[in-house]
Amino acid sequence: MNDWPEDGGYGRGNANSQPEGPRRMSHVQRPQVPQQPPRHDQGYNPNFTQAQGAGYDSGYSSGQVYGDPQGGGHGTVPPQYAPGPGSGGPGRPAPDWRKRIKVGSIVLVIAVAAWGIGTYAWASSQMRNEVDLSKVIERPAEGDCTTYLIVGSDSREGMSAEEKKKLHTGSAEGKRTDSMMILAACSSGNTMVSLPRDSWVTIPSFVGSESGKTYPARGGSKLNAAYAMDGPELLVRTVEFNTGLRIDHYAEIGFAGFANIVDALGGVELNIEKGFKDKKSGADFQAGTQTLNGEQALAFVRTRYAFAQSDLQRTKNQQKFLSALANEAATPGTILNPFALYPTLGAGLDTLIVDKDMSLYDLGKMFFAMKGISGGDGKSMNIPLAGSAPQNSLKWDMPKVKQLVEQIKNDEKVTVESNR
């Protein structure tokens, strides 16, 4: 059977002068050959002949633009895009740096906040809130400033025999007040008032902190006797009774804690105006600016026999050093550096005794108030004195004391001056 068309097929001859185009058989269908993906293992080889390459695509484009409507190219080379500035490579979008910086900043803030909260919680758990001011009776009305009674005791708690010898503390049992001062943190300016431990005062009636018994008033006693009789609660009661100023918070530190804080800070820089020596405290200082370690700092604040004014000069030295200590402790280099912050907090909180209502925030305010005094935001002074009293004690100048207290109560700038 002949399937060729009878109207003159291609290859059978034709009477026309022009050759016919090719014809196809109506019943024959060309198979669909699936397009093969480009082979990337065949780079361009100039010696590769068409005969050798017949039957497959080499993957090399002769310059035809992909998708050209005129055809002619192999169509196997994907379109190429020139990478833009900062792009991640061909076909990748450029990274969004604004978004990355924003996310990174959020992560950093969260990490810092978590560190701060964790540190605050740890430090709060280390505080020794042992003094109960609710046991103090007949208290004055609250004033406009926040007041702290800061006490340095001669406690040797936790000290070895070698440490006692090194720090020249002796080995007396129990503890007594070695220094006392009122710190008033006010918006009008901070004021630090030292109370000589030999101040001649009245120890008022009080309820025993341990026994709960009421004890009668005792007139004509040294201020430090109150602490020896019934501890911090009676000392606060005695200061409030004799000044009329309410004490909001109480903070006490012993010899070891004081020295350890100084060492944890790497020392405290201080300008000593005049050199002095004292065998009892171990002091041996030349005049000039120098960095004191814990042992030297303790000797500096305890020395009294090397001065003509004895305890009065010592209180001035204590104020000066505490301000310098607070200035060093409250710097960003300490607060933001974990390697400095944790040793300092650990050294201080282990031996620092505070009242039950005092928080870490209140403690921080106390240090910053002391720092402000060293920076000129406020003043430091001894309580005004009127002369000597029995038993080598010191009598207060009560009219000036009342004026000083009224200025602190009303958050006014302190204009009262101590006369010694």
C-alpha positions in Angstrom: 0.0 0.0 0.0 1.4 3.4 -1.0 1.0 6.0 1.7 2.6 8.9 -0.2 0.3 11.7 -1.3 -0.7 11.6 -4.9 -0.3 15.4 -5.5 3.4 15.2 -6.1 5.4 14.4 -2.9 8.8 15.4 -2.1 11.4 13.1 -3.9 9.2 11.8 -6.7 9.8 14.5 -9.2 7.8 17.5 -10.0 7.0 19.4 -13.2 7.2 22.7 -11.5 10.3 24.8 -12.0 10.6 25.5 -8.2 11.3 22.7 -5.8 8.6 22.0 -3.3 9.0 22.3 0.4 9.1 19.2 2.5 5.9 17.5 3.3 5.1 15.2 6.2 3.1 12.1 6.3 -0.2 12.8 7.9 -0.2 9.7 10.0 3.4 10.0 11.4 3.9 11.9 14.6 7.4 13.0 15.8 8.2 11.9 19.2 8.5 14.6 21.9 12.1 14.5 23.2 12.3 15.8 26.8 14.6 18.8 27.2 17.7 17.8 29.0 19.0 20.1 31.7 22.2 21.8 31.0 25.4 19.9 31.7 27.7 21.9 33.8 30.6 19.5 33.5 31.3 20.5 29.9 33.1 23.7 29.7 34.0 25.4 26.5 36.7 23.5 24.5 37.9 25.2 21.3 39.1 21.8 19.9 35.7 20.2 20.4 34.2 19.5 16.9 30.6 19.6 15.9 30.8 16.0 14.9 32.0 15.0 18.3 29.4 17.1 19.9 26.5 15.9 17.8 23.5 14.7 19.8 24.0 16.7 23.0 24.2 20.3 24.2 27.6 21.5 25.4 26.2 24.1 27.6 28.1 26.9 25.8 26.1 29.8 24.6 27.2 31.4 21.3 26.0 34.8 22.6 22.3 34.4 22.2 20.3 36.2 24.8 18.2 33.8 26.9 14.6 34.0 25.9 15.2 35.9 22.7 12.0 35.7 20.7 13.9 35.3 17.5 15.3 32.0 18.7 18.7 30.7 17.7 20.2 30.1 21.1 20.4 26.8 22.9 18.2 28.1 25.7 20.1 26.2 28.3 22.1 29.1 29.9 20.1 30.7 32.7 19.9 34.5 32.8 22.9 36.2 34.5 22.4 39.1 36.9 25.2 41.4 37.9 25.4 41.3 41.7 24.6 44.6 43.3 26.7 46.2 46.0 26.5 44.3 49.3 24.5 41.4 47.8 25.0 37.9 49.0 25.9 36.6 45.5 24.1 35.9 42.2 20.4 35.5 42.7 20.5 36.4 46.4 19.0 39.5 47.9 21.2 42.0 49.7 21.2 41.6 53.5 19.1 44.1 55.4 21.7 45.6 57.7 19.2 47.9 59.4 17.2 44.9 60.5 20.3 43.0 61.6 21.5 46.0 63.7 18.1 46.4 65.2 17.8 42.7 66.2 21.4 42.7 67.5 20.6 45.8 69.7 17.5 44.2 71.1 19.5 41.0 72.0 22.2 43.1 73.6 19.7 45.1 75.7 18.0 41.9 76.9 21.3 40.3 77.8 22.4 43.4 79.8 19.1 43.6 81.5 19.2 39.9 82.4 22.7 40.4 83.8 21.7 43.4 85.8 18.6 41.7 87.3 20.6 38.6 88.1 23.3 40.7 89.8 20.8 42.7 91.8 19.0 39.6 93.0 22.3 37.9 94.0 23.5 41.0 95.8 20.2 41.5 97.6 20.4 37.9 98.9 23.8 38.7 100.4 22.7 41.7 102.4 22.6 41.3 106.2 19.3 43.0 107.2 19.7 42.4 110.9 18.8 45.7 112.6 15.1 46.2 113.5 14.3 49.9 113.7 10.7 49.1 114.5 11.9 48.3 118.1 13.0 52.0 118.5 10.4 53.9 120.5 9.3 57.5 120.6 10.7 58.4 117.2 10.7 61.9 115.7 8.6 62.8 112.7 10.0 62.0 109.2 11.8 64.8 107.4 12.1 65.6 103.7 15.6 64.1 103.3 16.7 60.5 103.5 19.0 60.0 106.5 21.5 57.3 107.2 23.4 56.5 110.4 26.7 55.1 109.3 28.7 53.2 111.9 32.2 51.9 111.8 32.6 49.2 114.5 35.7 47.6 115.9 34.2 44.2 115.2 36.9 41.5 114.5 34.2 39.1 113.2 35.7 36.5 110.8 39.3 37.7 111.3 42.1 35.3 111.9 44.8 35.9 114.5 47.2 36.7 111.7 44.8 39.3 110.2 44.3 41.0 113.6 48.0 41.3 114.0 48.5 42.6 110.4 45.7 45.2 110.7 46.7 46.3 114.3 43.1 45.7 115.6 44.0 44.0 118.9 41.9 41.0 120.2 39.2 42.7 122.3 36.0 40.6 122.5 32.7 42.0 121.4 32.4 45.2 119.4 32.2 48.9 120.0 31.6 51.9 117.7 34.8 53.3 116.3 33.1 56.0 114.3 29.5 57.4 113.8 28.2 59.8 111.2 24.8 61.0 109.9 24.5 61.2 106.1 21.5 63.3 104.9 20.7 62.8 101.2 18.7 65.9 100.2 17.7 67.5 96.9 19.3 70.8 98.2 22.6 69.0 98.7 24.0 66.2 100.7 25.5 66.6 104.2 27.7 64.3 106.2 27.8 65.1 110.0 30.3 63.2 112.2 29.4 62.4 115.8 32.4 62.0 118.0 32.1 58.8 120.0 33.0 60.7 123.2 30.0 63.1 122.8 28.4 63.8 126.2 24.7 62.9 125.7 21.6 61.5 127.5 20.8 57.8 126.9 17.0 57.8 126.9 14.7 55.2 128.2 14.4 52.2 125.8 13.0 48.8 125.3 15.7 46.1 125.2 16.2 44.7 121.7 16.6 41.2 123.0 14.9 41.2 126.4 11.9 43.4 125.6 12.3 45.1 129.0 12.0 48.8 129.5 15.1 50.5 130.9 15.2 54.0 132.4 17.0 57.0 131.0 20.6 57.4 131.8 21.9 61.0 131.8 25.5 62.0 131.3 27.0 59.3 129.2 29.3 59.0 126.2 27.6 58.3 122.9 29.4 55.1 122.2 28.1 53.7 125.6 24.6 53.4 124.0 25.9 50.9 121.4 27.7 48.9 124.1 24.6 48.7 126.2 22.1 47.4 123.6 23.5 47.6 120.1 22.3 49.4 117.0 18.7 49.9 118.1 19.7 51.9 121.2 22.3 53.8 119.4 19.6 55.0 116.8 17.3 55.8 119.7 20.0 57.9 121.4 20.9 59.8 118.3 17.3 60.6 117.5 16.6 61.6 121.1 19.6 64.0 121.3 19.2 65.5 117.8 15.5 65.4 117.1 16.3 64.0 113.6 14.7 60.7 112.5 17.1 58.1 111.1 15.7 56.3 108.1 18.4 53.7 107.6 21.3 52.1 109.5 24.6 50.8 108.0 27.5 49.3 110.0 30.8 47.8 108.8 33.6 46.1 110.8 37.4 46.3 110.4 37.7 43.3 108.1 34.9 44.3 105.7 36.3 47.8 105.4 39.8 46.6 104.5 38.4 44.0 102.1 36.4 46.5 100.1 39.4 48.8 99.6 41.5 45.8 98.4 38.7 44.6 96.1 38.7 48.1 94.5 42.4 47.8 93.9 43.1 50.6 96.5 41.7 54.1 96.9 43.6 57.2 95.9 43.8 59.9 98.6 45.7 63.2 99.1 47.2 63.3 102.6 48.0 66.9 103.4 50.4 66.2 106.2 52.3 63.0 107.0 51.9 61.2 110.3 52.8 58.1 112.2 51.0 56.1 114.9 52.2 52.8 116.4 48.8 51.8 117.7 47.0 52.0 114.4 50.1 51.1 112.3 49.9 54.4 110.4 53.0 55.6 108.6 52.2 58.2 105.9 54.1 60.7 103.9 52.4 63.9 102.6 51.1 63.8 99.1 48.7 61.9 96.8 48.9 58.1 97.1 46.9 54.9 96.7 46.0 53.2 100.0 45.4 49.5 100.3 43.1 47.9 102.8 45.6 47.8 105.6 46.7 51.4 105.1 43.2 52.7 104.8 42.2 51.1 108.1 45.2 52.7 109.8 44.3 56.1 108.3 40.7 56.1 109.6 41.6 54.7 113.0 44.5 57.0 113.9 43.7 59.4 116.8 46.8 59.7 119.0 48.9 61.3 116.3 46.8 64.4 116.2 46.4 67.3 118.7 42.6 67.3 118.1 42.6 63.5 118.6 39.1 62.2 117.9 38.0 65.4 116.0 40.7 65.1 113.5 40.0 61.4 113.1 36.4 62.1 112.2 37.5 64.5 109.5 39.9 61.8 108.1 37.0 59.3 108.2 34.7 61.5 106.2 37.5 62.3 103.7 38.3 58.7 103.1 34.7 57.4 103.0 33.9 60.0 100.3 37.0 58.9 98.3 36.0 55.3 98.8 32.4 56.0 97.5 33.8 57.9 94.6 35.9 54.9 93.6 33.2 52.4 94.1 30.5 54.3 92.2 32.5 54.7 89.0 31.4 53.0 85.7 34.7 51.2 85.7 33.5 49.4 88.9 29.8 49.1 88.3 30.0 47.9 84.7 33.0 45.6 85.1 31.9 42.2 86.6 35.5 41.5 87.5 35.5 44.6 89.8 31.8 44.7 90.8 31.4 41.2 92.2 34.6 41.1 94.4 33.6 44.6 95.7 30.0 43.6 96.5 31.2 40.3 98.0 33.7 41.9 100.2 31.3 44.6 101.5 28.1 42.7 101.8 29.6 39.9 103.8 30.3 42.2 106.7 27.9 45.1 106.1 25.0 45.1 108.6 21.9 47.1 107.7 18.4 47.6 108.9 15.6 45.3 107.8 14.0 47.9 105.5 17.2 48.8 103.6 17.3 47.6 100.0 20.2 47.4 97.7 18.8 50.4 96.0 18.9 52.4 99.3 22.5 51.2 99.8 23.4 52.5 96.3 21.8 55.9 97.1 23.9 56.1 100.2 27.1 55.5 98.2 26.2 58.0 95.5 25.3 60.6 98.2 28.8 60.2 99.7 30.3 60.4 96.3 28.4 63.6 95.7 30.0 65.1 98.8 33.5 64.3 97.5 32.5 65.9 94.2 31.4 69.2 95.8 27.7 68.5 95.9 27.2 69.1 99.6 29.4 69.4 102.7 31.0 67.4 105.4 31.3 68.6 109.0 31.6 67.7 112.7 28.5 68.3 114.8 28.8 71.8 116.4 30.5 71.6 119.8 30.5 73.9 122.7 33.5 72.7 124.7 34.5 69.9 127.0 32.4 67.9 129.4 33.1 65.4 132.2 35.2 62.2 131.5 37.2 63.9 128.7 34.0 64.1 126.6 32.6 66.7 124.3 29.6 68.9 124.7 27.4 69.7 121.8 26.4 73.3 120.9 22.6 72.6 121.1 21.3 75.9 119.5 23.5 75.2 116.4 22.6 71.5 116.5 18.8 72.4 116.4 19.4 74.8 113.5 21.3 72.1 111.6 18.6 69.6 112.2 15.8 71.9 111.1 17.7 72.7 107.8 18.1 68.9 107.1 14.5 68.2 108.0 13.1 70.9 105.7 15.6 70.0 102.8 17.2 73.4 103.0 20.8 74.2 102.2 22.9 73.7 105.3 24.5 76.9 106.4 25.5 75.9 109.9 29.2 75.6 110.4 31.0 73.4 113.0 33.3 75.4 115.2 36.0 72.7 115.4 
